[in-house]
Every structure is written in C-alpha cells, then in structure tokens.
C-alpha cells in the first residue's frame, strides 16, 4: 500500500505478505512480515498490523520494532 499527501506525493508505504480489507469496518489487516516506511526513512516492523481508515492510525497488540533512520532502535509493544 502507498500513502499519499494532498499533492499526491508518497508519504509512506507498507509491505506485507498478506492483507485483507474489512469494508464494513473500514480497516485493513496485514500480517506476515509487515514493514511500514515513511519518507524520512523511519521503519516500523511487526508480525501483524491493523490500518484504521477512519482514524488514519496503525495499531497492533503484538511486538513491534520502530527504527529511526538514525539507526537508533526503539522497541515497544503497541
């Protein structure tokens, strides 16, 4: 998935091996090697992730790793 700003420039992109769109919830469930990268180069890695189209937020209850482009790693459970 690619995410665009108002001027149609890519702000971030998401990659995973699997995904499913739940139309009635306006949510996307991604699983198996999920990686999110923003234009700054910051990276979020997780075994699974939800994208909520209403709130425009990613969330998970699994372990997630956030890597800033400065190579500093912050580990967190969301």
N, C-alpha and C positions, 0 to 999 in steps of 0.2 A: 504494500500500500504506500502511496505517496501522499503527503500532506502539503497543501499549497497555501500561500498567504493571499491577501486580497489582489495582489498584482500578478498572480499565477506563477510565482517563483516557489520552488520546492523549499519547505521549511524543515521537513524531516521525512524519514522513510522507515518502513517496518518490513522485516523479513521473518518468515517462519515457514516450517514445512507444511503446516496445516492451519486452516482457518474456517470459521463458519459464521455467517451473518444471521442474526436473530432479528428479523424485520419487526416483529411485534414489540421487541424491547429497544430497538434502535441501538443494538450493541453488536460488537464483533468479538468472538472468542478466538484467540490464536494460541496454538500450542506446538510443542516440539521445536526447540532451538529458536526462541523468539529473540530478535535483536531490533532495537529502535535506535536510530542515529539521527541527531539533529544537525543543522548546518554549521554549528560550532565544532562538531566532531565529538560531542559527548555521546556516550553509548549506554544503553540500558539492556541488560541481558537477563532473561528469565525463562523457566521451563514453560510457563504459560502466562497469558496476559489478556485482560479484557480492555476493549476500547468502547467507551460510552460516548455515542454521538451527541447526546443531549448536553452533557457536562463538558465534553471535549477533554476527557481525562482517561489515562491508562491506569489500571489498577490490577493487583494480584494479591492473593493470600499466601503465595509461595515465596521462597527465597529469590531475591533479585539483586543483581550487581550493577552499580552505576559507576561508570568510568568517565572521568572528565578528560578532555583532550590533553590536559597537562600530565597525564599518566597517573594521576592520583586516584586511587580506588576507594569508593565508599560502599560498604556492604550494608544492606538493610533488608528487613522483612517488611514489606508493604502491608 
